[in-house]
Amino acid sequence: MSLLMVALVVSGFGQTVNSNLFHPDIPRPTILWVHAATFSVWVLFFVLQSALVRSRNVRIHRTLGWFGAALGAFMFPLGLATAVAMTRFKFQQLHEAGSQFFVSVPFNDMLCFAIFFALAVYWRKKPEFHRRSIFIATSVLMAAAFGRFPYAISQTGFYLGVDALILLGIARDLLVNRRIHTLYRVALPLLIVLQSCATYLAFKAPAWWARFASAVAS
């Protein structure tokens, strides 16, 4: 699953990174570079940690886990700050009408990441809960990669991709353990509710959200 996520990141961002980051017509905010680098390190770290467990180097995995805890804790405020900066950039410099309403999506993604990342740290001594929590937290981040595929022009395409990843984790449980882990039973419905709310705010923009999003973009 970690290698699949690397493939998704490369495939998804590979379609836009040149025009939107490396050679854009209008330079992007510096924080976007920091966000991209941190996001990439997280995905590669996820691969490394998965490989260490699979090769039974659990002691090294736990030691490096503290670096992951610090990295994950940094990603939450960085993600929020990047969402605000890019919302302002699109609204003020690119003049994309209605783009400010879409800030609900990255806000929701960082909220969901923070929830399951915190659970992963809390359950670091309970492997069955820990690994599923960190898997879900990383899957949530894949919304940005799915959103860059052509088919994701639909209103919920990027979230369908995220949910499909988690469903693969559920399918693994059914094949190996013959049952769905409790965390998946709670996490997937919760994610779907939060995703639905974020999508509604982004595309329907009720008055209260329109005021808030416009304030963010100002």
ABEGO torsion letter per residue (X at the ends): XAAAAAAAAAAAAAAAAAAAAABBABBBBAAAAAAAAAAAAAAAAAAAAAAAAAAGBAAAAAAAAAAAAAAAAAAAAAAAAAAAAAAAAAAAAAGBBGAAAAAAAAAAAAAAAAAAAAAAAAAAABAAAAAAAAAAAAAAAAAAAAAABAAAABAAAAAAAAAAAAAAAAAAAAAAAGBBBAAAAAAAAAAAAAAAAAAAAAAAGBAAAAAAAAAAAX
